[in-house]
Amino acid sequence: MSRAALVDNLSAMLHDAGFAVSDRCAIRPKSFDLAARRDDDLILVKILGNIDAFDGATGAEMRRLGTYLDATPMVIGLRTRDEDLKPGVVYFRHGVPVLNPDTAMDMFVEEVPPLIYAAPGGLYVNIDGSIIADEREERGWSLGRLATELGVSRRTVSKYEDGMNASVEVAIQLEELFGRPFSSPVNVMEGAEEVRDAEPTPADPQVDPDDEHVLSVLTRAGFTVHPTARAPFKAVSEDSNREGNVLTGHSAFTRSAEKRARIMSSLGEVTRTRSVYFTEEQSKRESVEGTAIVSCEELAGIDDPDVIRDLIRERASDPVEG
């Protein structure tokens, strides 16, 4: 299956699951292909045939964007160089959860979350240690007795009861011994933080010198500006007045710029943000499908930060609240 067909199929699947789905981000550079929202759940999805193409820089960008837009970054792919991705398993690359299409279908359409995650050494599940302890004590078993049944050490059983996760094999043994499940779902929509390494949000990239004059004006107008490196927009600008974030673009107003502005409009509808594109030359247009168009000449002639904010607000479409 071609990557374009895979993107189309997954977009249709998300629509069927009740998500509002953005246009495909068919322009480079890009760290994700689609944004999709269902109620308060927002996901940024990178779609790959081979997930080995997902590198650390892209992972860092997706995690930054997830923080600024209150979204879950996610990769959906088919395989690695060595093997196909297994259904029902959550993998992790560069701090981002990775699913195969069947797992995504189960989670979003069937509402059956995955129970297994991959980590160095094999496949694991989250288990409820307090239930293990209760079941063991109810049967009058010692730590040593349960350890013998499982073929592990007493110390390992103690760790299970203290909350350490278990291999799939041990989880199956526990279920067979006690006749009940002990595993709990992997919470992918929360970034699966409980099973991936705790890592801080990567630092923002350096501002492109060509964009510095525009982004500095936004900073003076009261926005906290987060530059991007691999997105259809140059920055996510957080409004200090809590009126929502603004996706921010900048370049000469070419056909490519107009295409970016359209993509930003589509993304804005899904992410509930405004979008603005700053152009190097004066344009007769004040917006492109909801993305405000503001020339750098206009920007340079405004000293009052409130006027800048009003100008963006007047020309950009308002965020659509769910």
C-alpha positions in Angstrom: 0.0 0.0 0.0 1.3 3.4 -0.9 1.8 6.0 1.8 -0.8 8.3 0.2 -3.3 5.5 0.3 -2.5 4.7 3.9 -3.0 8.4 4.9 -6.4 8.4 3.1 -7.5 5.1 4.7 -6.6 6.3 8.2 -8.2 9.7 7.6 -11.4 7.9 6.6 -11.1 5.6 9.7 -10.9 8.7 12.0 -13.9 10.2 10.3 -15.8 7.0 10.9 -14.8 7.1 14.6 -16.4 10.6 15.0 -13.2 12.7 14.7 -13.1 16.1 12.8 -10.0 15.6 10.6 -7.8 18.3 9.1 -6.6 18.4 5.5 -3.4 16.4 4.9 -0.3 18.5 5.6 1.0 17.9 2.1 3.8 20.4 2.3 7.3 20.2 3.7 8.7 20.4 6.2 6.2 18.6 8.3 6.3 16.6 11.5 2.8 15.3 11.3 0.3 14.5 8.5 -3.1 15.0 10.1 -4.7 16.7 13.2 -7.9 15.1 14.4 -10.3 16.0 17.2 -13.1 14.1 19.0 -14.6 16.1 21.8 -11.7 17.2 24.0 -9.3 14.6 22.5 -6.9 16.1 20.0 -4.3 14.0 18.2 -1.4 14.9 15.9 -0.8 11.9 13.6 2.3 11.0 11.7 1.6 8.1 9.2 4.5 5.9 7.9 4.9 2.6 6.2 8.2 2.0 7.9 8.5 3.7 11.3 12.3 3.6 11.1 11.9 6.8 9.1 10.6 8.5 12.3 13.7 10.3 13.7 14.5 12.1 16.9 14.1 15.6 15.6 10.6 14.9 14.3 9.7 13.2 17.6 10.9 16.3 19.6 8.8 18.6 17.4 5.7 16.5 17.7 6.1 16.4 21.5 6.6 20.2 21.6 3.5 20.8 19.5 1.5 18.4 21.7 2.4 20.5 24.7 1.5 23.8 23.0 -1.7 22.6 21.5 -2.8 20.3 24.3 -2.6 17.3 21.9 -1.4 13.7 21.9 1.3 13.1 19.3 1.0 9.7 17.7 2.6 7.6 14.9 0.6 5.1 13.0 2.7 2.7 10.9 3.0 -0.7 9.4 6.4 -2.1 10.1 10.0 -1.6 11.1 12.9 -2.8 9.0 12.9 -6.1 10.8 9.2 -6.9 11.4 5.6 -5.9 11.1 4.1 -4.0 14.0 1.9 -6.3 16.1 -1.8 -5.5 16.6 -2.8 -4.6 20.1 0.7 -3.4 21.0 1.8 0.2 21.7 5.4 0.9 20.7 7.4 4.0 21.5 9.8 6.0 19.4 11.5 9.1 20.7 8.9 9.5 23.4 5.9 9.2 21.0 3.4 6.2 21.1 3.3 4.2 17.9 0.4 2.0 16.8 -0.4 -0.2 13.8 -3.6 0.6 11.9 -5.5 -2.4 13.4 -4.6 -1.1 16.9 -5.8 2.4 16.0 -9.0 0.9 14.6 -9.7 -1.0 17.8 -9.0 2.0 20.0 -10.9 4.7 18.1 -13.7 2.8 16.3 -14.3 -0.2 18.6 -13.2 1.7 21.7 -11.1 -1.2 22.8 -7.8 0.2 24.1 -4.5 -1.8 23.8 -3.2 -3.7 26.8 0.3 -4.4 25.7 3.3 -2.1 25.2 6.8 -2.8 23.8 9.9 -1.9 25.8 13.5 -3.0 25.8 13.4 -6.7 26.6 10.0 -7.6 25.3 6.3 -7.0 25.6 4.7 -5.8 28.9 1.4 -5.0 30.5 0.3 -2.7 33.3 -0.8 -4.8 36.2 -2.6 -3.8 39.4 -0.2 -4.8 42.2 -2.7 -4.3 45.0 -5.1 -6.9 43.4 -2.2 -9.4 43.2 -1.5 -8.9 46.9 -5.1 -9.3 47.8 -5.5 -12.5 45.8 -2.3 -14.0 47.2 -3.2 -13.2 50.8 -6.8 -14.4 50.4 -5.3 -17.8 49.4 -2.9 -17.7 52.2 0.1 -17.8 49.9 3.5 -16.4 50.8 5.6 -14.3 48.5 7.8 -17.4 48.1 4.8 -19.6 47.1 3.7 -17.2 44.4 7.3 -16.7 43.2 7.6 -20.5 42.8 4.4 -20.7 40.8 5.5 -17.9 38.5 9.1 -19.0 38.2 10.5 -15.7 39.5 12.2 -14.5 42.7 10.4 -13.3 45.9 11.8 -9.9 45.3 10.2 -9.7 41.8 6.8 -10.7 43.2 7.2 -8.0 45.8 8.0 -5.5 43.0 4.9 -6.6 41.1 2.8 -5.9 44.2 4.5 -2.5 44.6 3.4 -1.5 41.1 6.1 -2.8 38.7 4.7 -3.9 35.4 5.0 -7.4 34.1 5.8 -9.3 31.0 3.0 -10.6 28.9 4.0 -14.2 29.9 3.8 -13.4 33.6 0.5 -11.6 33.2 -0.9 -14.7 31.5 0.4 -16.9 34.3 -1.3 -14.7 36.9 -4.6 -14.8 35.1 -4.4 -18.6 34.9 -3.5 -19.0 38.6 -6.2 -16.7 39.9 -8.8 -16.9 37.2 -9.1 -13.2 36.6 -7.4 -10.4 34.7 -4.9 -8.1 36.3 -3.9 -5.9 33.4 -5.1 -2.4 32.7 -5.1 -0.5 29.3 -2.3 1.6 28.1 -3.5 5.2 28.2 -2.4 6.3 24.8 -4.4 9.5 24.8 -2.5 10.8 27.7 0.7 10.1 26.0 1.2 6.8 27.8 3.4 8.6 30.2 3.2 5.8 32.8 5.0 3.4 30.5 7.5 5.6 28.7 10.5 7.3 30.1 9.7 10.6 31.9 11.3 13.2 29.7 10.8 17.0 29.7 9.4 18.7 26.7 12.3 19.4 24.3 13.5 23.0 24.2 12.2 25.2 21.4 14.4 25.4 18.2 16.3 28.5 17.3 14.3 31.2 15.5 15.0 31.4 11.8 16.8 34.8 11.3 14.3 35.5 8.4 11.4 35.3 10.8 12.9 37.1 13.8 11.5 40.5 13.0 8.0 39.2 12.8 8.1 36.9 15.8 9.7 39.7 17.9 6.7 42.0 17.1 4.3 39.3 18.3 6.4 38.9 21.5 6.0 42.7 22.1 2.3 42.4 21.5 2.1 40.0 24.4 2.3 36.6 22.8 4.6 33.8 24.0 6.1 32.6 20.7 7.2 29.0 20.3 9.2 28.6 17.0 8.8 25.4 15.1 11.2 23.5 12.8 9.1 20.9 11.0 5.5 22.2 10.8 3.4 23.9 8.1 3.6 27.1 10.3 6.6 28.9 11.7 5.4 29.2 15.3 2.7 28.6 17.8 2.0 31.9 19.5 0.3 31.7 22.9 -1.9 34.6 23.8 -1.2 36.1 27.2 -4.8 37.3 27.4 -5.9 33.6 27.2 -7.8 34.2 23.9 -6.3 31.1 22.4 -3.2 30.1 20.5 -2.3 31.5 17.1 -0.7 29.4 14.3 1.8 31.8 12.7 3.3 31.7 9.2 5.7 34.0 7.4 7.2 34.3 3.9 6.7 36.0 0.6 3.1 35.5 -0.6 3.7 32.8 -3.2 1.5 29.9 -4.3 3.3 27.8 -1.7 2.5 30.4 1.0 -1.1 30.4 0.0 -1.2 26.6 0.2 0.4 26.8 3.7 -2.3 29.3 4.7 -5.0 27.0 3.6 -3.5 24.1 5.6 -3.2 26.4 8.6 -6.9 27.2 8.3 -7.8 23.6 8.3 -5.5 22.8 11.2 -7.0 25.8 13.1 -10.5 24.4 12.8 -9.4 21.2 14.3 -7.0 22.5 16.9 -9.3 25.4 17.9 -6.8 28.1 17.2 -6.6 31.2 15.0 -4.0 31.4 12.3 -2.2 34.3 10.7 0.2 34.5 7.8 2.6 37.5 7.6 3.7 38.4 4.1 6.8 40.3 3.0 4.8 42.3 0.5 1.4 44.0 0.6 -1.5 41.7 -0.4 -4.9 42.6 -1.6 -6.3 39.8 0.4 -7.1 40.0 4.1 -7.5 36.3 4.6 -7.2 32.8 3.0 -10.0 30.5 4.2 -9.9 31.9 7.7 -6.1 32.5 8.0 -5.5 36.2 8.5 -3.1 37.8 6.0 -1.0 40.7 7.4 1.9 42.3 5.5 5.1 43.1 7.3 4.7 46.7 6.1 1.4 46.9 8.0 3.0 45.3 11.0 5.9 47.7 11.0 3.5 50.7 11.0 1.7 49.6 14.2 3.1 50.6 17.6 0.2 49.6 19.8 0.2 45.9 20.7 -3.6 45.9 21.1 -4.0 47.1 17.5 -1.9 44.1 16.4 -4.1 41.7 18.3 -7.2 43.4 17.0 -6.0 43.1 13.5 -5.3 39.4 13.8 -8.7 38.9 15.5 -10.6 40.8 12.8 -9.1 39.0 9.8 -8.8 35.4 11.2 -11.6 33.0 11.8 -12.6 32.5 15.4 -11.7 29.1 16.9 -14.6 26.7 16.8 -15.3 25.5 20.3 -16.7 22.0 20.8 
